[in-house]
């Protein structure tokens, strides 16, 4: 498929999630497409031939969509959906767990639940439940709805997460079976299971889960606990110096692998490592000598090694960790997500900066390029080409970047695009932050991985820790300088943009140099003293943001120096970077405008959007406004604002 225009881009099918049956004969993924009104994406489940011989076929057609596929030992498919239950008189929009047998109709397994896992004939789900509820949760919710009560009473921290309020319900883990009832394993958990990661033992009798423990001064730490079907709970891993996540129980049920993170300090970002312990908590083994931060952990089907994903040098490979040490299994430029383990092969969704997710089969023993499987979505033909460039900075580190280029010799205008995180990397496809939509308009786009980026070792992170305006800033400028040595780029026509931490960098750059013709600052940090206590996880940022760090790295102190036209963008439901950052930035820009009619800055505000601006219409307007702003200031082409904003 040729690379589409902006409206058609929103309609391209998007793959997410992957599940393989126990015998390896079935593979299922989710495919999101626009609804008939083009107002939202709806996900359906598709089956993919794991052998690569047959085409993909659609399994579900619910108007509200289906997601989170998981197979039971018996071969039934579990998924979550807000579809109405034909056996119920009243329609409930809440997500429920459904079961689809190999033949026949789907039936609802558990109402108001999600996140299914299955093993040993058991099923565990997470259910959002009002704190005082036992078996009267629906009645109590109906009473709140009838009285139009939306108030939430909090007794501790946190109260928000990314784009939604926490409460009034609390996540609980329920254990049951396909044909039976479910038992609440975690009555009165408080906020311990918010965003928990968990796994079932192979016999289906125990759940290993992360468990948040509240600490003094508004902080918390993540531990691991083992929940028994009899209602018991015991601690598997807990330390004041560490956080624990992503438990994976071995096929023999005797060991647990997980990711252990050393808690950061103002001067140390900490480390991440893969750890294996016996299910009783003894016999700890740590994977040593591997300077990468794992993003997922799995066991091989035989239980003789671990399969791990991690960022590395602008990619996201799959690794095998066993007696032979750490072996990289995927040797191409891809990044791999949604990894699942079959009896004879691994399956994943492969993506890259220039390729959207597509299903692949990976040999678990022999390194190589994975075999592509027939996808429910067509391939996209990029409107340009991708190159890799690097430069050496003053302290001897190598800073590498991806450079997306339009056709022709140029010289092309250049847009520097800094990623968020900041602990992240430009190493995969993004539907939301897509450089190819700019390339299709003739821009070259530089995607650098400066200090604080993952995939380059702890030293690359540490050099920028607590010093955001230092090496991360000089690294992106060095990467830009290196790119502009090329004859096919035009150093007189450049712009800079970024979101979240990239938005912080946009603000910092705006106050420290006038080398760019335009700056786009999305969901940005502007006043660090204000941001730290108002974000959704203030205790985390407090570990790095000391008063000294805030004073040395606060962009708002340099408002007087800003002369570059800025497009400020923010969603009101952004709780990670609250909208107060944009409001204060906008005031600081407007209050310095001596001639309001001539002021070149603009503020694009989304009352109903979050950190990312996700709905199709809003995303369209976002790209349209960004492209119009760049055209006016970089190309010197007066461009009207999008019709829907005019």
Helices and strands as residue ranges (DSSP letters): H 6-10, E 14-20, E 27-34, E 41-48, E 57-58, E 66-71, E 77-81, E 96-100, E 107-110, E 114-119, E 122-130, H 137-146, E 160-161, E 164-165, E 169-177, E 182-184, E 198-200, E 206-214, G 216-218, E 220-228, E 233-237, E 242-249, E 255-262, E 272-278, E 285-286, E 294-299, E 306-310, E 318-322, E 325-328, E 335-341, E 346-352, E 355-362, E 371-372, E 384-392, E 398-406, E 412-418, H 436-439, E 444-448, H 458-462, I 468-472, H 473-483, E 489-499, H 501-510, E 518-522, H 528-534, H 538-542, H 547-553, G 555-561, E 565-571, H 580-590, G 596-598, E 602-606, H 616-633, G 643-645
